[in-house]
């Protein structure tokens, strides 16, 4: 299984703990949307897409079944996040200020 694409939507609220939401494509055939990048006191981590159950617990909708795959997905998402963070602001954002 190869990660063939990572797309990010950064959050507009810079004070939010959620920094971005990722969509990850595998083998140009399967995509998982809604993987969140969360900033915590221990650093950034990814949260897999989940649904809230009636009792308030959250249950993952999709998730890797081993640590190696989780690390592979996290590394790809963080690599794209770092690239997006390094990009200069768009001309549109600069004109709004």
HELIX and SHEET records of a PDB file:
HELIX    1   1 UNK A   67  UNK A   86  1                                  20    
HELIX    2   2 UNK A   91  UNK A   96  1                                   6    
SHEET    1   A 4 UNK A   3  UNK A  10  0                                        
SHEET    2   A 4 UNK A  18  UNK A  26 -1                                        
SHEET    3   A 4 UNK A  30  UNK A  40 -1                                        
SHEET    4   A 4 UNK A  43  UNK A  47 -1                                        
SHEET    1   B 2 UNK A  50  UNK A  52  0                                        
SHEET    2   B 2 UNK A  58  UNK A  60 -1                                        
END                                                                             
